[in-house]
Amino acid sequence: MFSFRTAYRAFCSFHLEAPPRHYLRLAAKMHSKVIIIGSGPAGHTAAIYAARANLSPVMFEGMMAGGVAPGGQLTTTTEVENFPGFPEGITGSELTDKLREQSTRFGTDIITETISRVDLAARPIKVWREDADGDNDAPDTCDALIVATGATAKRLHIAGEDEYWQRGMSACAVCDGAAPIFRNKPLVVIGGGDSACEEATFLTKYASHVYIAVRRDAFRASNIMAKRAANHPKITVLWNTHVAEAKGNGKQLTHVVLQDAKSGEKRDLEVSGLFYAIGHTPNTAFLSGQLDTDETGYLLVKPGSTITKIRGVFAAGDVHDKQYRQAITAAGSGCMAALDAEKYLEELEAEEQEKAAAGKL
């Protein structure tokens, strides 16, 4: 069975006299004070703070975890213009690279593998890599675990999507809506809930007109959000409508094919942008229900913190934040997680010292 570790070992045997240091760490299981699962803004910010606190964090950045490259949803974004410190903007991939460089600069050990399961009841906490051989393969262990695996935007994978994704198609209006390719252009939002209404309303700041394609004859959104969108002069709601295909000029999206949900009739709609607003899936399957979640799968934390129901386990970024879902809020959450983890480890050390002292009496 294919695994990243096997492929990497083969590469090293053909191209290198010996595997580089980080591969040696990759092959050997280890114990760490802090393990961070995830490599988006939350994960890397947690790593930077933890490393600067001399906690020697280990990050499992994932290998196409959730179908996304290391770096998470940020890698699927083209221009990022709302992250402080970059007045000219920066691409999502470039920002991810800078975050990674800063993490490694302070000593974070980054391993390009995916964690497939965990045992949060064990002490130390146990995590297994994706190609682990069942219970026979030894886990990596840690005293504190930061879960920063994010949430993956739901997509419909319509015809033409692979060609025009991030060339007129997006799943984040707040992230991408102000981009020049969308300004003063007609846009379409797919969805019928609060997110669709909110994102369509947001896009009216930049678009010439916004269409909302709703597959039913009514919104699922709250009454106030639905009324706000339906009554907006720059929004047209397309009831009982599916978007069947994305088309363009080979460089960017120019129109979509709409299909009537009742009659099946198809027609073209000229738009320069398509935005999915059909929800996100928190990347928590590997936890196997060991942490509490809300009804939509987002991890629950103690208000005002990143502390989960299990001591020593912390949640950062979009894996628990279903309201804001921005790179900058994820980064702030990562900072909180590192500080919470540092405090927990100090408490743990004090407890161990007390036990050791009691044993000598």
Order of alpha helices (4+ residues) and beta strands (2+ residues): alpha-alpha-beta-alpha-beta-beta-beta-alpha-beta-beta-beta-beta-beta-alpha-beta-alpha-beta-alpha-beta-alpha-beta-beta-beta-beta-beta-beta-beta-alpha
